[in-house]
Amino acid sequence: MTDEQLRVAVVGAGIMGTDHIERLATRTKGAMVAAIVEPDGSRAAAASALAPDAAVHARIEEALDAGGVDAVLIATPGPFHKAVLLPALEAGLAVLCEKPLAPTVEEALEVLEAEQRLPAPRIQVGFMRRFDAEYAALESLVRSGDAGELLLLHCAHRNPSVADTYTESMTITDSVVHELDVVPWLAGAGIGAIEVRAGRRNRASRFADPQLVLLELENGVLADVEISVNAGFGYQVTTEAVFERGVAEIGRAAGPIRAQDGRVGVAEHRSYTTRFAAAYDTEVQRWVDAARRGGIDGPSAWDGYRVAVASAAGVEAQRTGRRVEVAPQQAPAFYRP
Ligand SMILES: NC(=O)c1ccc[n+]([C@@H]2O[C@H](COP(=O)([O-])OP(=O)(O)OC[C@H]3O[C@@H](n4cnc5c(N)ncnc54)[C@H](O)[C@@H]3O)[C@@H](O)[C@H]2O)c1
C-alpha cells in the first residue's frame, strides 16, 4: 500500500460494484480504484469510465498477478464470492465482501478456515445497515437501557420488484439476510429459531409473497419480518422497536412534505442505492480506514458465517412450514475482540 491511498480492486461491476466504484472514485478518502475485474466487456467499459486510471481485467487472478492492489471489494453474485475470497486471502489482502459472505454454510466455513490461517481477520462483510444513522441510533438506545429492555422488533423489508432470476428461497438468502444480521446486532443476542409463514399471495408474484419471518432470539426478544419483493410502490425498510417503557421507529420516508392537487405526501425511495447511500458511504470509508491500519471495522466473516447458518435454517423453515431451531454459535477466539 502507498502511504496515501489504499489501492482497491473492485470485482464485479454490476449494480453494487458500479455504485462502489463511483463511491471510491469520488467520495472515499484514502482509497483509489486500482483495478476493475469484470468478465462482461460492456459493463467493464461503463465502470471504467467512472475510474479511468483503473486497470481492467476479466478474472481476479489476472488482477492479483498484475500487482498494485492492496484490497479487494467483492461485488459479484454470492455464488462467486468464495472464488474471489480465497485468492484474495491467500494474497493477504484486505477484503470488503458484499453480502452474503457465501451462499451455503459449507462455503462460509471454508472461508472462515482460510481466514484463520492469517494473523488477524481481513474480511469485512457488507451488511451496511449497521452503518445507517437511524439503525445506529436505535442500537445505542437498546444498549443505553433508557427505554427499558428491548422486547419486540417489527421489521418490514419491501422491494418494488425483483428480477426474473429471483427465486422464492432468495427471499431469505438474498433479502431477509440483512435482517438475519441486523436483528441480532440490535437485540444483542443470536437467533435461536426461525419460522416462515405465507398467506394471501400478491398477484404480481411468481411465488409466495409477501412472507412473514419470525425470529426468536436467544435472549427472548421476538422479531417479525415482513418481506415483500413485489411491493410496487417503492423501496422501504422500517423497524419498530418495542421496549418496556416506549416504542421507537426508524426508516420512515423523510423529506419535504408536499401538498398539491388535493394530496399531501412525502417521496419514498425506489431503490436501496438511495435509501442506504449514506450507509454505504460510511461502510466503505470505515473499511478503507481500518484496512489501512491492517484490520476491519464492521461485520466480520464470523458474522457472515452466523448469517449463513441462520439463512439455511430460514430456507428449511420456508420449505417445511416448521419452526427450525438454530444451534448456538460460539465465536472462535480469532474473531473475539
Ligand atoms: N448491501 C446491499 O444492500 C446489496 C444490495 C444489492 C446487492 N448486494 C450484493 O452485491 C453483490 C452483487 O449484486 P448486484 O446486484 O450488483 O449483481 P449484478 O448481477 O448487478 O452484478 C454482478 C456482476 O458481477 C460480475 N461477475 C460475475 N462473476 C464474476 C467473477 N467471477 N469475477 C468478476 N465479476 C463477476 C457479473 O458479470 C456482473 O456484472 C451480491 O453479493 C449481492 O447480494 C448487496
The ligand as an SDF file (V2000), in Angstrom:
LIG
                    3D

 44 48  0  0  0  0  0  0  0  0999 V2000
  -25.6170   -4.4800    0.5400 N   0  0  0  0  0  0  0  0  0  0  0  0
  -26.6770   -4.3470   -0.2240 C   0  0  0  0  0  0  0  0  0  0  0  0
  -27.6050   -3.6380    0.1010 O   0  0  0  0  0  0  0  0  0  0  0  0
  -26.7490   -5.0640   -1.5300 C   0  0  0  0  0  0  0  0  0  0  0  0
  -27.7180   -4.7210   -2.4770 C   0  0  0  0  0  0  0  0  0  0  0  0
  -27.7310   -5.4050   -3.6990 C   0  0  0  0  0  0  0  0  0  0  0  0
  -26.8110   -6.4020   -3.9420 C   0  0  0  0  0  0  0  0  0  0  0  0
  -25.9070   -6.7250   -2.9790 N   0  0  0  0  0  0  0  0  0  0  0  0
  -24.9120   -7.7770   -3.1910 C   0  0  0  0  0  0  0  0  0  0  0  0
  -23.9420   -7.3020   -4.1150 O   0  0  0  0  0  0  0  0  0  0  0  0
  -23.4650   -8.3840   -4.9190 C   0  0  0  0  0  0  0  0  0  0  0  0
  -23.6600   -8.0250   -6.3860 C   0  0  0  0  0  0  0  0  0  0  0  0
  -25.0290   -7.7870   -6.6140 O   0  0  0  0  0  0  0  0  0  0  0  0
  -25.5070   -6.9470   -7.8730 P   0  0  0  0  0  0  0  0  0  0  0  0
  -26.9580   -6.7130   -7.6900 O   0  0  0  0  0  0  0  0  0  0  0  0
  -24.5920   -5.8040   -8.1020 O   0  0  0  0  0  0  0  0  0  0  0  0
  -25.2990   -8.0460   -9.0120 O   0  0  0  0  0  0  0  0  0  0  0  0
  -25.2080   -7.8050  -10.5960 P   0  0  0  0  0  0  0  0  0  0  0  0
  -25.7060   -9.0490  -11.2180 O   0  0  0  0  0  0  0  0  0  0  0  0
  -25.8330   -6.4910  -10.9640 O   0  0  0  0  0  0  0  0  0  0  0  0
  -23.6480   -7.6620  -10.8610 O   0  0  0  0  0  0  0  0  0  0  0  0
  -22.7360   -8.7030  -10.6190 C   0  0  0  0  0  0  0  0  0  0  0  0
  -21.5610   -8.5450  -11.5930 C   0  0  0  0  0  0  0  0  0  0  0  0
  -20.5540   -9.4880  -11.2400 O   0  0  0  0  0  0  0  0  0  0  0  0
  -19.9980   -9.9630  -12.4640 C   0  0  0  0  0  0  0  0  0  0  0  0
  -19.3330  -11.2410  -12.2030 N   0  0  0  0  0  0  0  0  0  0  0  0
  -19.8730  -12.4740  -12.1030 C   0  0  0  0  0  0  0  0  0  0  0  0
  -18.9080  -13.3720  -11.8010 N   0  0  0  0  0  0  0  0  0  0  0  0
  -17.7520  -12.7050  -11.7350 C   0  0  0  0  0  0  0  0  0  0  0  0
  -16.4160  -13.0780  -11.4330 C   0  0  0  0  0  0  0  0  0  0  0  0
  -16.0920  -14.3470  -11.1510 N   0  0  0  0  0  0  0  0  0  0  0  0
  -15.4640  -12.1170  -11.4280 N   0  0  0  0  0  0  0  0  0  0  0  0
  -15.7850  -10.8400  -11.6880 C   0  0  0  0  0  0  0  0  0  0  0  0
  -17.0470  -10.4220  -11.9720 N   0  0  0  0  0  0  0  0  0  0  0  0
  -18.0110  -11.3470  -11.9790 C   0  0  0  0  0  0  0  0  0  0  0  0
  -21.1740  -10.0490  -13.4140 C   0  0  0  0  0  0  0  0  0  0  0  0
  -20.7450  -10.0630  -14.7770 O   0  0  0  0  0  0  0  0  0  0  0  0
  -21.9410   -8.7840  -13.0490 C   0  0  0  0  0  0  0  0  0  0  0  0
  -21.5460   -7.6730  -13.8150 O   0  0  0  0  0  0  0  0  0  0  0  0
  -24.2290   -9.6300   -4.4630 C   0  0  0  0  0  0  0  0  0  0  0  0
  -23.4660  -10.2980   -3.4910 O   0  0  0  0  0  0  0  0  0  0  0  0
  -25.4740   -9.0520   -3.8160 C   0  0  0  0  0  0  0  0  0  0  0  0
  -26.0390   -9.8740   -2.8330 O   0  0  0  0  0  0  0  0  0  0  0  0
  -25.8440   -6.0570   -1.8050 C   0  0  0  0  0  0  0  0  0  0  0  0
  1  2  1  0
  2  3  2  0
  2  4  1  0
  4  5  1  0
  4 44  2  0
  5  6  2  0
  6  7  1  0
  7  8  2  0
  8  9  1  0
  8 44  1  0
  9 10  1  0
  9 42  1  0
 10 11  1  0
 11 12  1  0
 11 40  1  0
 12 13  1  0
 13 14  1  0
 14 15  2  0
 14 16  1  0
 14 17  1  0
 17 18  1  0
 18 19  2  0
 18 20  1  0
 18 21  1  0
 21 22  1  0
 22 23  1  0
 23 24  1  0
 23 38  1  0
 24 25  1  0
 25 26  1  0
 25 36  1  0
 26 27  1  0
 26 35  1  0
 27 28  2  0
 28 29  1  0
 29 30  1  0
 29 35  2  0
 30 31  1  0
 30 32  2  0
 32 33  1  0
 33 34  2  0
 34 35  1  0
 36 37  1  0
 36 38  1  0
 38 39  1  0
 40 41  1  0
 40 42  1  0
 42 43  1  0
M  CHG  2   8   1  16  -1
M  END
$$$$
